[in-house]
């Protein structure tokens, strides 16, 4: 199949992307690792001894960085609908987070213990239909927030990718109900033209 001009442009941009090149040089699985790294440098999210849940983990850039920061002390539980090659110190569950059976499998691995940090880089497969894509992405973000509210320890943190558009302000308002502070982060590795931002809920409030 002949590539479209759009896919050719994306591939050219991807190959020339400085964060893609840096990831290859430094051994990270994806350029996304630098998004989490920048947020962590500013907000100090990752510490040894934590239990971390990584939603939408494949190909593993965030889990890889989280496991490195834990230094063998703590747990990283990663989940994605796509396959992910194993990582030292990371338990991976393959499945669709929207399905109850997959959520139950994740919860089972928690052994009834609350977690310190939930990170979510989940995004749907984009169709190019703006309203539909926004609705699907917000649905994933809402599911991630529900999980974080249910399983974070008081004082725990939640980092989630969202796309600015319909439902964003309502989602931000809902996050503020559950966290002492909610801040917006736009890491340098996020492409300027993208409407993605990361919301960080700091210090989960007592239920």
PLY file of the C-alpha trace (Angstrom):
ply
format ascii 1.0
element vertex 207
property float x
property float y
property float z
element edge 206
property int vertex1
property int vertex2
end_header
0.00 0.00 0.00
1.34 3.42 -0.95
1.95 5.70 2.01
-0.14 8.85 2.23
1.52 12.26 2.40
0.35 12.48 6.01
2.04 9.23 7.05
5.22 10.21 5.19
5.25 13.56 6.99
4.74 11.84 10.35
7.58 9.41 9.68
9.92 12.24 8.65
9.02 14.18 11.79
9.45 11.08 13.95
12.86 10.15 12.55
14.14 13.72 12.95
12.61 14.20 16.41
15.40 15.05 18.89
13.66 13.13 21.68
13.41 10.03 19.49
17.15 10.26 18.79
17.90 10.88 22.47
15.80 7.89 23.54
17.77 5.62 21.19
21.07 6.99 22.47
20.14 6.66 26.14
18.36 3.31 25.88
14.79 4.38 26.60
11.98 2.54 24.88
10.16 5.67 23.78
10.41 9.44 23.64
7.57 9.52 26.18
10.11 8.70 28.90
11.28 12.31 28.73
7.78 13.58 29.48
7.69 11.67 32.75
11.33 12.52 33.48
10.65 16.25 33.15
7.57 16.08 35.39
9.49 14.03 37.94
12.37 16.50 37.94
9.90 19.24 38.83
7.46 17.41 41.10
9.54 14.55 42.57
7.00 11.80 42.00
9.22 8.71 41.81
10.91 7.39 44.94
12.25 3.99 46.08
9.72 1.90 47.98
6.66 3.06 46.08
3.95 1.00 44.45
3.24 2.51 41.03
0.53 1.63 38.51
1.26 2.58 34.88
-1.83 2.64 32.65
-1.32 2.63 28.89
2.25 1.50 29.41
3.38 0.08 26.04
6.05 0.21 24.72
7.28 0.77 28.26
9.07 4.12 28.44
7.32 5.24 31.63
7.54 1.84 33.34
11.22 1.62 32.43
11.95 5.01 34.00
9.79 4.26 37.06
11.57 0.95 37.69
14.95 2.68 37.40
13.92 5.32 39.93
12.68 2.65 42.36
16.06 0.96 42.24
14.65 -2.47 43.05
12.71 -1.18 46.07
9.00 -1.10 45.31
6.64 -2.32 42.58
5.64 -1.20 39.12
2.47 -2.75 37.70
1.97 -1.87 34.03
-1.08 -2.41 31.85
-1.78 -1.95 28.16
-4.01 -3.41 25.47
-0.88 -3.82 23.31
1.95 -6.26 23.91
4.96 -5.04 25.84
8.34 -6.72 26.06
9.19 -7.53 29.68
11.14 -5.13 31.86
13.11 -5.90 35.05
11.07 -4.93 38.09
7.84 -4.48 36.14
4.77 -6.73 36.27
2.90 -6.39 32.97
-0.78 -7.15 32.36
-2.01 -7.16 28.77
-5.64 -6.22 28.37
-8.18 -3.48 27.69
-8.53 -1.26 30.76
-12.16 -0.59 29.79
-13.06 -4.24 30.44
-14.15 -5.28 33.94
-12.21 -8.56 33.78
-8.96 -6.70 33.06
-9.58 -4.22 35.87
-10.24 -7.14 38.22
-6.94 -8.73 37.19
-5.12 -5.47 37.96
-6.85 -5.10 41.32
-5.99 -8.70 42.20
-2.29 -7.88 41.77
-2.60 -5.08 44.33
-3.33 -7.63 47.09
-5.78 -5.20 48.73
-3.01 -2.65 49.24
-3.32 0.98 48.20
-0.77 2.48 45.82
1.45 5.57 45.98
1.26 6.75 42.39
-0.94 6.17 39.34
0.42 7.34 35.98
-1.65 7.20 32.82
-0.45 7.91 29.29
-3.48 6.18 27.77
-4.87 7.44 24.47
-7.30 5.86 22.01
-6.45 4.99 18.43
-7.21 8.27 16.70
-9.79 8.15 13.92
-9.29 11.73 12.75
-12.85 12.59 13.76
-12.19 15.25 16.37
-15.32 14.96 18.53
-15.22 11.16 18.60
-11.51 11.05 19.41
-11.94 13.61 22.20
-14.85 11.64 23.70
-12.84 8.40 23.67
-9.77 10.02 25.19
-11.80 11.65 27.96
-13.48 8.32 28.69
-10.08 6.70 29.24
-9.00 9.59 31.46
-12.21 9.25 33.49
-11.59 5.53 34.00
-8.03 6.27 35.10
-9.29 8.84 37.60
-11.87 6.40 38.97
-9.11 3.85 39.53
-6.80 6.43 41.13
-9.52 7.66 43.50
-10.31 4.09 44.51
-6.75 2.85 45.03
-4.44 5.74 45.88
-3.25 6.14 49.44
-4.12 9.44 51.12
-1.31 11.75 49.99
-0.74 9.72 46.80
-0.39 11.33 43.38
-2.03 10.90 39.97
-0.53 11.94 36.61
-2.78 11.64 33.56
-2.65 12.63 29.90
-5.67 14.56 28.68
-6.48 16.44 25.49
-7.82 19.97 25.76
-11.30 20.20 24.32
-14.82 19.11 25.19
-15.02 17.75 28.72
-11.61 19.06 29.81
-12.87 21.68 32.28
-15.37 19.26 33.81
-12.60 16.69 34.24
-10.32 19.26 35.85
-13.11 20.20 38.27
-13.62 16.53 39.18
-9.90 16.05 39.84
-9.90 19.04 42.17
-12.51 17.31 44.32
-10.08 14.51 45.13
-6.63 16.13 45.36
-5.17 18.89 47.48
-3.68 20.50 44.38
-4.07 19.95 40.62
-1.47 21.41 38.26
-1.01 21.33 34.48
2.24 20.17 32.91
3.24 20.46 29.23
6.64 18.72 28.97
9.05 19.78 26.25
8.73 16.29 24.71
5.03 16.97 24.06
4.78 18.23 20.51
3.70 21.87 20.34
0.90 21.21 17.86
-0.60 18.52 20.10
-3.49 19.47 22.39
-2.21 16.98 24.97
-1.35 18.16 28.44
-0.72 16.29 31.66
-2.73 16.93 34.79
-1.04 16.13 38.06
-3.21 15.55 41.11
-1.02 16.04 44.18
-1.87 14.61 47.59
-4.99 12.47 47.38
-7.46 13.75 49.93
-8.97 11.49 52.57
-12.13 9.87 51.22
0 1
1 2
2 3
3 4
4 5
5 6
6 7
7 8
8 9
9 10
10 11
11 12
12 13
13 14
14 15
15 16
16 17
17 18
18 19
19 20
20 21
21 22
22 23
23 24
24 25
25 26
26 27
27 28
28 29
29 30
30 31
31 32
32 33
33 34
34 35
35 36
36 37
37 38
38 39
39 40
40 41
41 42
42 43
43 44
44 45
45 46
46 47
47 48
48 49
49 50
50 51
51 52
52 53
53 54
54 55
55 56
56 57
57 58
58 59
59 60
60 61
61 62
62 63
63 64
64 65
65 66
66 67
67 68
68 69
69 70
70 71
71 72
72 73
73 74
74 75
75 76
76 77
77 78
78 79
79 80
80 81
81 82
82 83
83 84
84 85
85 86
86 87
87 88
88 89
89 90
90 91
91 92
92 93
93 94
94 95
95 96
96 97
97 98
98 99
99 100
100 101
101 102
102 103
103 104
104 105
105 106
106 107
107 108
108 109
109 110
110 111
111 112
112 113
113 114
114 115
115 116
116 117
117 118
118 119
119 120
120 121
121 122
122 123
123 124
124 125
125 126
126 127
127 128
128 129
129 130
130 131
131 132
132 133
133 134
134 135
135 136
136 137
137 138
138 139
139 140
140 141
141 142
142 143
143 144
144 145
145 146
146 147
147 148
148 149
149 150
150 151
151 152
152 153
153 154
154 155
155 156
156 157
157 158
158 159
159 160
160 161
161 162
162 163
163 164
164 165
165 166
166 167
167 168
168 169
169 170
170 171
171 172
172 173
173 174
174 175
175 176
176 177
177 178
178 179
179 180
180 181
181 182
182 183
183 184
184 185
185 186
186 187
187 188
188 189
189 190
190 191
191 192
192 193
193 194
194 195
195 196
196 197
197 198
198 199
199 200
200 201
201 202
202 203
203 204
204 205
205 206
